[in-house]
Amino acid sequence: MEVDGRRIRLAPGARLDLGGIGKGFAAERAADLLSAAGPCLVSAGGDVAVRGVPAAGTWAVGIDDELTVGLDQGGLATSGRDRRRWQRGGRERHHLIDPLTGLPAVTDILRVTVVGRDAVDAEIHAKVLFLGGAAAALASGLSTVVVTDDGRTRRGGALA
């Protein structure tokens, strides 16, 4: 890889996956454009950006089948290993990689949702909290919904 100012040149055959923060960034940019027409909510596969307040007072965003949160600003993102997963060599793998090992992260969290100042902020925090585990996520002070391996749903921060 070669970095020249704002340009990055990858080696032949190298791949770059912007899914980690790309969806949050795309949701934010789309919300910026749509907000010229009025209040809007943009959802990009687990990353949500809102602009303005709807007539109902908040945007109702479903976290799972039983929990909905109201957003009146900012963004929300969910990271988890319950959707993008597969089997390799008889072992379950997933797409959230621990940067220390280069392997799928081992954590007691199945899925974590974070409300942040925008969708990019929420996405970054969701990834970090997922890697750190349930206790650290709930102690972070961030507005979170953590679903653990054993199926318990716990709330932290302003959502507690």
Secondary structure, DSSP 8 states (H G I E B T S, - for coil): -EEETTEEE--TT----THHHHHHHHHHHHHHHHGGGS-EEEE-SSEEEEES--TTSSEEEESSSS-EEEESSSEEEEEESSSSEEEETTEEEES-EETTTTEE---SEEEEEEEESSHHHHHHHHHHHHHH-HHHHHHS-SEEEEEETTS-EEEEGGG-
